[in-house]
């Protein structure tokens, strides 16, 4: 039986994208996978309840920026990001998925999960941990917050002719990492934004699973055959 690949998911809200991953784990869509931790930066995020209600229940953690800064005088946003990274790397994940995580992670996080920085009291990573993020816009369009609303308004004003969603690798530049999967989402003139949002979210639930599988397939360990290779050497002796 292959070992399960470990996933840590970061959330901030209701967790519908997390639910898509929960439903897909250990199915043909995400075979031999296990979500080992769901971390939220909002205490009331319903995604934490989704994790607790999973079968089996998924461990959860909570760490928010402002409470962290208030209880750790002199600490900075970068220190918070590093503490998030500490929680994550202790799970020894194969992949980190940002599924509606509403906080821009900076060098304090990325340097740790990439192995460039070792936190005090922690072991050096054996290899970098890939991080992917779900963003409700096409590459290079509507980076950052409120992407759905901005794309909808731009389309209705005739400024763009298409919209979509993507999962991308996370780098220091917000929403500028290499796209893993990109999908266009139909948007119609004059329709209410709720109709567009519904189609877009349904597409998100598909591609977050597809992208997770794609990255995990890329980092699967190479199977090594534990066998002895027999080599026969034929010597040809010249005839006199």
C-alpha positions as protocol buffer text, in pm:
chain_id: "A"
residue {
  index: 1
  type: UNK
  ca { x: 0 y: 0 z: 0 }
}
residue {
  index: 2
  type: UNK
  ca { x: 154 y: 335 z: -103 }
}
residue {
  index: 3
  type: UNK
  ca { x: 214 y: 585 z: 176 }
}
residue {
  index: 4
  type: UNK
  ca { x: -39 y: 867 z: 197 }
}
residue {
  index: 5
  type: UNK
  ca { x: 80 y: 1205 z: 80 }
}
residue {
  index: 6
  type: UNK
  ca { x: 25 y: 1470 z: 343 }
}
residue {
  index: 7
  type: UNK
  ca { x: -156 y: 1799 z: 278 }
}
residue {
  index: 8
  type: UNK
  ca { x: -192 y: 2103 z: 503 }
}
residue {
  index: 9
  type: UNK
  ca { x: -474 y: 2342 z: 408 }
}
residue {
  index: 10
  type: UNK
  ca { x: -490 y: 2709 z: 512 }
}
residue {
  index: 11
  type: UNK
  ca { x: -831 y: 2877 z: 521 }
}
residue {
  index: 12
  type: UNK
  ca { x: -1003 y: 3194 z: 640 }
}
residue {
  index: 13
  type: UNK
  ca { x: -1372 y: 3141 z: 570 }
}
residue {
  index: 14
  type: UNK
  ca { x: -1655 y: 2900 z: 509 }
}
residue {
  index: 15
  type: UNK
  ca { x: -1431 y: 2631 z: 366 }
}
residue {
  index: 16
  type: UNK
  ca { x: -1619 y: 2528 z: 52 }
}
residue {
  index: 17
  type: UNK
  ca { x: -1289 y: 2478 z: -130 }
}
residue {
  index: 18
  type: UNK
  ca { x: -1159 y: 2283 z: 170 }
}
residue {
  index: 19
  type: UNK
  ca { x: -1472 y: 2066 z: 149 }
}
residue {
  index: 20
  type: UNK
  ca { x: -1389 y: 1984 z: -211 }
}
residue {
  index: 21
  type: UNK
  ca { x: -1049 y: 1858 z: -96 }
}
residue {
  index: 22
  type: UNK
  ca { x: -1198 y: 1667 z: 197 }
}
residue {
  index: 23
  type: UNK
  ca { x: -1445 y: 1494 z: -35 }
}
residue {
  index: 24
  type: UNK
  ca { x: -1171 y: 1407 z: -285 }
}
residue {
  index: 25
  type: UNK
  ca { x: -904 y: 1273 z: -49 }
}
residue {
  index: 26
  type: UNK
  ca { x: -842 y: 900 z: -85 }
}
residue {
  index: 27
  type: UNK
  ca { x: -1066 y: 878 z: -391 }
}
residue {
  index: 28
  type: UNK
  ca { x: -953 y: 836 z: -753 }
}
residue {
  index: 29
  type: UNK
  ca { x: -947 y: 1217 z: -774 }
}
residue {
  index: 30
  type: UNK
  ca { x: -686 y: 1239 z: -495 }
}
residue {
  index: 31
  type: UNK
  ca { x: -564 y: 885 z: -429 }
}
residue {
  index: 32
  type: UNK
  ca { x: -346 y: 804 z: -129 }
}
residue {
  index: 33
  type: UNK
  ca { x: -376 y: 1151 z: 23 }
}
residue {
  index: 34
  type: UNK
  ca { x: -454 y: 1276 z: 371 }
}
residue {
  index: 35
  type: UNK
  ca { x: -523 y: 1627 z: 498 }
}
residue {
  index: 36
  type: UNK
  ca { x: -329 y: 1630 z: 824 }
}
residue {
  index: 37
  type: UNK
  ca { x: -410 y: 1984 z: 939 }
}
residue {
  index: 38
  type: UNK
  ca { x: -645 y: 2272 z: 862 }
}
residue {
  index: 39
  type: UNK
  ca { x: -513 y: 2607 z: 985 }
}
residue {
  index: 40
  type: UNK
  ca { x: -729 y: 2920 z: 998 }
}
residue {
  index: 41
  type: UNK
  ca { x: -646 y: 3282 z: 1073 }
}
residue {
  index: 42
  type: UNK
  ca { x: -1009 y: 3342 z: 1174 }
}
residue {
  index: 43
  type: UNK
  ca { x: -1151 y: 3173 z: 1483 }
}
residue {
  index: 44
  type: UNK
  ca { x: -1509 y: 3167 z: 1352 }
}
residue {
  index: 45
  type: UNK
  ca { x: -1421 y: 3022 z: 1011 }
}
residue {
  index: 46
  type: UNK
  ca { x: -1674 y: 2751 z: 932 }
}
residue {
  index: 47
  type: UNK
  ca { x: -1399 y: 2560 z: 755 }
}
residue {
  index: 48
  type: UNK
  ca { x: -1274 y: 2456 z: 1100 }
}
residue {
  index: 49
  type: UNK
  ca { x: -1612 y: 2293 z: 1163 }
}
residue {
  index: 50
  type: UNK
  ca { x: -1595 y: 2118 z: 827 }
}
residue {
  index: 51
  type: UNK
  ca { x: -1257 y: 1973 z: 925 }
}
residue {
  index: 52
  type: UNK
  ca { x: -1384 y: 1862 z: 1266 }
}
residue {
  index: 53
  type: UNK
  ca { x: -1687 y: 1696 z: 1102 }
}
residue {
  index: 54
  type: UNK
  ca { x: -1479 y: 1506 z: 847 }
}
residue {
  index: 55
  type: UNK
  ca { x: -1451 y: 1127 z: 875 }
}
residue {
  index: 56
  type: UNK
  ca { x: -1207 y: 1082 z: 1033 }
}
residue {
  index: 57
  type: UNK
  ca { x: -1188 y: 1430 z: 1190 }
}
residue {
  index: 58
  type: UNK
  ca { x: -903 y: 1649 z: 1066 }
}
residue {
  index: 59
  type: UNK
  ca { x: -692 y: 1829 z: 1329 }
}
residue {
  index: 60
  type: UNK
  ca { x: -726 y: 2207 z: 1324 }
}
residue {
  index: 61
  type: UNK
  ca { x: -529 y: 2508 z: 1441 }
}
residue {
  index: 62
  type: UNK
  ca { x: -597 y: 2878 z: 1473 }
}
residue {
  index: 63
  type: UNK
  ca { x: -355 y: 3170 z: 1461 }
}
residue {
  index: 64
  type: UNK
  ca { x: -459 y: 3526 z: 1377 }
}
residue {
  index: 65
  type: UNK
  ca { x: -229 y: 3818 z: 1311 }
}
residue {
  index: 66
  type: UNK
  ca { x: -360 y: 4085 z: 1549 }
}
residue {
  index: 67
  type: UNK
  ca { x: -398 y: 3860 z: 1856 }
}
residue {
  index: 68
  type: UNK
  ca { x: -49 y: 3726 z: 1787 }
}
residue {
  index: 69
  type: UNK
  ca { x: 98 y: 4077 z: 1775 }
}
residue {
  index: 70
  type: UNK
  ca { x: -88 y: 4186 z: 2090 }
}
residue {
  index: 71
  type: UNK
  ca { x: 34 y: 3888 z: 2291 }
}
residue {
  index: 72
  type: UNK
  ca { x: 390 y: 3909 z: 2158 }
}
residue {
  index: 73
  type: UNK
  ca { x: 505 y: 4266 z: 2208 }
}
residue {
  index: 74
  type: UNK
  ca { x: 778 y: 4367 z: 1966 }
}
residue {
  index: 75
  type: UNK
  ca { x: 690 y: 4094 z: 1718 }
}
residue {
  index: 76
  type: UNK
  ca { x: 612 y: 4183 z: 1357 }
}
residue {
  index: 77
  type: UNK
  ca { x: 397 y: 4059 z: 1070 }
}
residue {
  index: 78
  type: UNK
  ca { x: 705 y: 3873 z: 946 }
}
residue {
  index: 79
  type: UNK
  ca { x: 728 y: 3696 z: 1283 }
}
residue {
  index: 80
  type: UNK
  ca { x: 363 y: 3598 z: 1252 }
}
residue {
  index: 81
  type: UNK
  ca { x: 425 y: 3452 z: 908 }
}
residue {
  index: 82
  type: UNK
  ca { x: 718 y: 3256 z: 1048 }
}
residue {
  index: 83
  type: UNK
  ca { x: 499 y: 3120 z: 1328 }
}
residue {
  index: 84
  type: UNK
  ca { x: 242 y: 3006 z: 1071 }
}
residue {
  index: 85
  type: UNK
  ca { x: 526 y: 2832 z: 889 }
}
residue {
  index: 86
  type: UNK
  ca { x: 636 y: 2665 z: 1213 }
}
residue {
  index: 87
  type: UNK
  ca { x: 289 y: 2517 z: 1266 }
}
residue {
  index: 88
  type: UNK
  ca { x: 277 y: 2398 z: 907 }
}
residue {
  index: 89
  type: UNK
  ca { x: 622 y: 2240 z: 875 }
}
residue {
  index: 90
  type: UNK
  ca { x: 574 y: 2042 z: 1195 }
}
residue {
  index: 91
  type: UNK
  ca { x: 314 y: 1846 z: 1001 }
}
residue {
  index: 92
  type: UNK
  ca { x: 581 y: 1743 z: 751 }
}
residue {
  index: 93
  type: UNK
  ca { x: 346 y: 1802 z: 457 }
}
residue {
  index: 94
  type: UNK
  ca { x: 412 y: 1715 z: 96 }
}
residue {
  index: 95
  type: UNK
  ca { x: 201 y: 2012 z: -14 }
}
residue {
  index: 96
  type: UNK
  ca { x: 51 y: 2329 z: 134 }
}
residue {
  index: 97
  type: UNK
  ca { x: -278 y: 2447 z: -18 }
}
residue {
  index: 98
  type: UNK
  ca { x: -410 y: 2799 z: 38 }
}
residue {
  index: 99
  type: UNK
  ca { x: -785 y: 2753 z: -5 }
}
residue {
  index: 100
  type: UNK
  ca { x: -942 y: 3088 z: 65 }
}
residue {
  index: 101
  type: UNK
  ca { x: -661 y: 3203 z: 294 }
}
residue {
  index: 102
  type: UNK
  ca { x: -706 y: 3579 z: 325 }
}
residue {
  index: 103
  type: UNK
  ca { x: -361 y: 3686 z: 435 }
}
residue {
  index: 104
  type: UNK
  ca { x: -62 y: 3758 z: 215 }
}
residue {
  index: 105
  type: UNK
  ca { x: 224 y: 3538 z: 330 }
}
residue {
  index: 106
  type: UNK
  ca { x: 563 y: 3704 z: 303 }
}
residue {
  index: 107
  type: UNK
  ca { x: 924 y: 3599 z: 336 }
}
residue {
  index: 108
  type: UNK
  ca { x: 876 y: 3494 z: 698 }
}
residue {
  index: 109
  type: UNK
  ca { x: 666 y: 3205 z: 572 }
}
residue {
  index: 110
  type: UNK
  ca { x: 805 y: 3137 z: 227 }
}
residue {
  index: 111
  type: UNK
  ca { x: 1170 y: 3128 z: 332 }
}
residue {
  index: 112
  type: UNK
  ca { x: 1090 y: 2864 z: 593 }
}
residue {
  index: 113
  type: UNK
  ca { x: 884 y: 2631 z: 373 }
}
residue {
  index: 114
  type: UNK
  ca { x: 1138 y: 2663 z: 92 }
}
residue {
  index: 115
  type: UNK
  ca { x: 1417 y: 2557 z: 327 }
}
residue {
  index: 116
  type: UNK
  ca { x: 1608 y: 2887 z: 306 }
}
residue {
  index: 117
  type: UNK
  ca { x: 1551 y: 2957 z: 676 }
}
residue {
  index: 118
  type: UNK
  ca { x: 1549 y: 2722 z: 972 }
}
residue {
  index: 119
  type: UNK
  ca { x: 1348 y: 2840 z: 1271 }
}
residue {
  index: 120
  type: UNK
  ca { x: 1496 y: 2811 z: 1616 }
}
residue {
  index: 121
  type: UNK
  ca { x: 1416 y: 2474 z: 1766 }
}
residue {
  index: 122
  type: UNK
  ca { x: 1314 y: 2322 z: 1433 }
}
residue {
  index: 123
  type: UNK
  ca { x: 1491 y: 2078 z: 1204 }
}
residue {
  index: 124
  type: UNK
  ca { x: 1613 y: 2168 z: 858 }
}
residue {
  index: 125
  type: UNK
  ca { x: 1372 y: 2065 z: 586 }
}
residue {
  index: 126
  type: UNK
  ca { x: 1483 y: 1773 z: 373 }
}
residue {
  index: 127
  type: UNK
  ca { x: 1329 y: 1938 z: 67 }
}
residue {
  index: 128
  type: UNK
  ca { x: 1123 y: 2249 z: -12 }
}
residue {
  index: 129
  type: UNK
  ca { x: 747 y: 2221 z: 42 }
}
residue {
  index: 130
  type: UNK
  ca { x: 545 y: 2346 z: -257 }
}
residue {
  index: 131
  type: UNK
  ca { x: 269 y: 2597 z: -186 }
}
residue {
  index: 132
  type: UNK
  ca { x: -28 y: 2658 z: -415 }
}
residue {
  index: 133
  type: UNK
  ca { x: -306 y: 2916 z: -398 }
}
residue {
  index: 134
  type: UNK
  ca { x: -654 y: 2936 z: -547 }
}
residue {
  index: 135
  type: UNK
  ca { x: -727 y: 3279 z: -697 }
}
residue {
  index: 136
  type: UNK
  ca { x: -1056 y: 3380 z: -865 }
}
residue {
  index: 137
  type: UNK
  ca { x: -904 y: 3554 z: -1168 }
}
residue {
  index: 138
  type: UNK
  ca { x: -705 y: 3476 z: -1479 }
}
residue {
  index: 139
  type: UNK
  ca { x: -325 y: 3510 z: -1468 }
}
residue {
  index: 140
  type: UNK
  ca { x: -215 y: 3873 z: -1457 }
}
residue {
  index: 141
  type: UNK
  ca { x: -568 y: 4003 z: -1405 }
}
residue {
  index: 142
  type: UNK
  ca { x: -711 y: 4137 z: -1079 }
}
residue {
  index: 143
  type: UNK
  ca { x: -435 y: 4037 z: -840 }
}
residue {
  index: 144
  type: UNK
  ca { x: -517 y: 4064 z: -471 }
}
residue {
  index: 145
  type: UNK
  ca { x: -849 y: 4112 z: -294 }
}
residue {
  index: 146
  type: UNK
  ca { x: -1201 y: 4150 z: -434 }
}
residue {
  index: 147
  type: UNK
  ca { x: -1102 y: 3991 z: -764 }
}
residue {
  index: 148
  type: UNK
  ca { x: -1451 y: 3858 z: -836 }
}
residue {
  index: 149
  type: UNK
  ca { x: -1621 y: 4193 z: -789 }
}
residue {
  index: 150
  type: UNK
  ca { x: -1354 y: 4376 z: -989 }
}
residue {
  index: 151
  type: UNK
  ca { x: -1372 y: 4130 z: -1278 }
}
residue {
  index: 152
  type: UNK
  ca { x: -1752 y: 4141 z: -1285 }
}
residue {
  index: 153
  type: UNK
  ca { x: -1759 y: 4520 z: -1290 }
}
residue {
  index: 154
  type: UNK
  ca { x: -1491 y: 4538 z: -1559 }
}
residue {
  index: 155
  type: UNK
  ca { x: -1684 y: 4298 z: -1781 }
}
residue {
  index: 156
  type: UNK
  ca { x: -2013 y: 4482 z: -1738 }
}
residue {
  index: 157
  type: UNK
  ca { x: -1831 y: 4805 z: -1829 }
}
residue {
  index: 158
  type: UNK
  ca { x: -1687 y: 4649 z: -2144 }
}
residue {
  index: 159
  type: UNK
  ca { x: -1327 y: 4662 z: -2018 }
}
residue {
  index: 160
  type: UNK
  ca { x: -1265 y: 4285 z: -2044 }
}
residue {
  index: 161
  type: UNK
  ca { x: -1424 y: 4007 z: -2249 }
}
residue {
  index: 162
  type: UNK
  ca { x: -1348 y: 3705 z: -2030 }
}
residue {
  index: 163
  type: UNK
  ca { x: -1295 y: 3599 z: -1669 }
}
residue {
  index: 164
  type: UNK
  ca { x: -1180 y: 3289 z: -1489 }
}
residue {
  index: 165
  type: UNK
  ca { x: -999 y: 3121 z: -1204 }
}
residue {
  index: 166
  type: UNK
  ca { x: -658 y: 2972 z: -1148 }
}
residue {
  index: 167
  type: UNK
  ca { x: -444 y: 2778 z: -905 }
}
residue {
  index: 168
  type: UNK
  ca { x: -87 y: 2904 z: -900 }
}
residue {
  index: 169
  type: UNK
  ca { x: 236 y: 2842 z: -716 }
}
residue {
  index: 170
  type: UNK
  ca { x: 290 y: 3089 z: -434 }
}
residue {
  index: 171
  type: UNK
  ca { x: 583 y: 3329 z: -460 }
}
residue {
  index: 172
  type: UNK
  ca { x: 660 y: 3659 z: -290 }
}
residue {
  index: 173
  type: UNK
  ca { x: 475 y: 3860 z: -556 }
}
residue {
  index: 174
  type: UNK
  ca { x: 101 y: 3840 z: -483 }
}
residue {
  index: 175
  type: UNK
  ca { x: -87 y: 3612 z: -725 }
}
residue {
  index: 176
  type: UNK
  ca { x: 204 y: 3616 z: -970 }
}
residue {
  index: 177
  type: UNK
  ca { x: 334 y: 3262 z: -927 }
}
residue {
  index: 178
  type: UNK
  ca { x: 344 y: 3011 z: -1211 }
}
residue {
  index: 179
  type: UNK
  ca { x: -12 y: 2896 z: -1296 }
}
residue {
  index: 180
  type: UNK
  ca { x: -78 y: 2527 z: -1231 }
}
residue {
  index: 181
  type: UNK
  ca { x: -431 y: 2517 z: -1375 }
}
residue {
  index: 182
  type: UNK
  ca { x: -629 y: 2795 z: -1542 }
}
residue {
  index: 183
  type: UNK
  ca { x: -996 y: 2785 z: -1641 }
}
residue {
  index: 184
  type: UNK
  ca { x: -1217 y: 3046 z: -1801 }
}
residue {
  index: 185
  type: UNK
  ca { x: -1559 y: 3099 z: -1644 }
}
residue {
  index: 186
  type: UNK
  ca { x: -1855 y: 3220 z: -1847 }
}
residue {
  index: 187
  type: UNK
  ca { x: -1973 y: 3568 z: -1761 }
}
residue {
  index: 188
  type: UNK
  ca { x: -2288 y: 3720 z: -1911 }
}
residue {
  index: 189
  type: UNK
  ca { x: -2384 y: 4078 z: -1983 }
}
residue {
  index: 190
  type: UNK
  ca { x: -2643 y: 4209 z: -1743 }
}
residue {
  index: 191
  type: UNK
  ca { x: -2658 y: 3905 z: -1516 }
}
residue {
  index: 192
  type: UNK
  ca { x: -2646 y: 3948 z: -1136 }
}
residue {
  index: 193
  type: UNK
  ca { x: -2307 y: 3901 z: -978 }
}
residue {
  index: 194
  type: UNK
  ca { x: -2445 y: 3613 z: -770 }
}
residue {
  index: 195
  type: UNK
  ca { x: -2497 y: 3406 z: -1085 }
}
residue {
  index: 196
  type: UNK
  ca { x: -2139 y: 3467 z: -1196 }
}
residue {
  index: 197
  type: UNK
  ca { x: -2007 y: 3389 z: -847 }
}
residue {
  index: 198
  type: UNK
  ca { x: -2193 y: 3059 z: -837 }
}
residue {
  index: 199
  type: UNK
  ca { x: -2041 y: 2940 z: -1167 }
}
residue {
  index: 200
  type: UNK
  ca { x: -1698 y: 3060 z: -1061 }
}
residue {
  index: 201
  type: UNK
  ca { x: -1709 y: 2884 z: -722 }
}
residue {
  index: 202
  type: UNK
  ca { x: -1816 y: 2558 z: -883 }
}
residue {
  index: 203
  type: UNK
  ca { x: -1515 y: 2581 z: -1110 }
}
residue {
  index: 204
  type: UNK
  ca { x: -1293 y: 2654 z: -810 }
}
residue {
  index: 205
  type: UNK
  ca { x: -1406 y: 2332 z: -643 }
}
residue {
  index: 206
  type: UNK
  ca { x: -1292 y: 2139 z: -949 }
}
residue {
  index: 207
  type: UNK
  ca { x: -956 y: 2298 z: -1014 }
}
residue {
  index: 208
  type: UNK
  ca { x: -835 y: 2304 z: -654 }
}
residue {
  index: 209
  type: UNK
  ca { x: -857 y: 1925 z: -654 }
}
residue {
  index: 210
  type: UNK
  ca { x: -705 y: 1892 z: -1001 }
}
residue {
  index: 211
  type: UNK
  ca { x: -415 y: 2121 z: -915 }
}
residue {
  index: 212
  type: UNK
  ca { x: -350 y: 1944 z: -586 }
}
residue {
  index: 213
  type: UNK
  ca { x: -330 y: 1610 z: -764 }
}
residue {
  index: 214
  type: UNK
  ca { x: -108 y: 1753 z: -1036 }
}
residue {
  index: 215
  type: UNK
  ca { x: 147 y: 1885 z: -787 }
}
residue {
  index: 216
  type: UNK
  ca { x: 139 y: 1569 z: -574 }
}
residue {
  index: 217
  type: UNK
  ca { x: 191 y: 1356 z: -885 }
}
residue {
  index: 218
  type: UNK
  ca { x: 500 y: 1562 z: -965 }
}
residue {
  index: 219
  type: UNK
  ca { x: 656 y: 1504 z: -625 }
}
residue {
  index: 220
  type: UNK
  ca { x: 571 y: 1138 z: -573 }
}
residue {
  index: 221
  type: UNK
  ca { x: 877 y: 947 z: -448 }
}
residue {
  index: 222
  type: UNK
  ca { x: 1050 y: 734 z: -707 }
}
residue {
  index: 223
  type: UNK
  ca { x: 1006 y: 365 z: -639 }
}
residue {
  index: 224
  type: UNK
  ca { x: 1336 y: 184 z: -621 }
}
residue {
  index: 225
  type: UNK
  ca { x: 1348 y: -186 z: -698 }
}
residue {
  index: 226
  type: UNK
  ca { x: 1522 y: -375 z: -417 }
}
residue {
  index: 227
  type: UNK
  ca { x: 1672 y: -637 z: -641 }
}
residue {
  index: 228
  type: UNK
  ca { x: 2008 y: -760 z: -762 }
}
residue {
  index: 229
  type: UNK
  ca { x: 2095 y: -695 z: -1123 }
}
residue {
  index: 230
  type: UNK
  ca { x: 2282 y: -988 z: -1270 }
}
residue {
  index: 231
  type: UNK
  ca { x: 2528 y: -903 z: -1545 }
}
residue {
  index: 232
  type: UNK
  ca { x: 2680 y: -1163 z: -1768 }
}
residue {
  index: 233
  type: UNK
  ca { x: 3002 y: -1082 z: -1946 }
}
residue {
  index: 234
  type: UNK
  ca { x: 3089 y: -1276 z: -2256 }
}
residue {
  index: 235
  type: UNK
  ca { x: 3457 y: -1286 z: -2332 }
}
residue {
  index: 236
  type: UNK
  ca { x: 3551 y: -1346 z: -2688 }
}
residue {
  index: 237
  type: UNK
  ca { x: 3892 y: -1503 z: -2722 }
}
residue {
  index: 238
  type: UNK
  ca { x: 4050 y: -1449 z: -3060 }
}
residue {
  index: 239
  type: UNK
  ca { x: 4130 y: -1768 z: -3244 }
}
residue {
  index: 240
  type: UNK
  ca { x: 4491 y: -1810 z: -3355 }
}
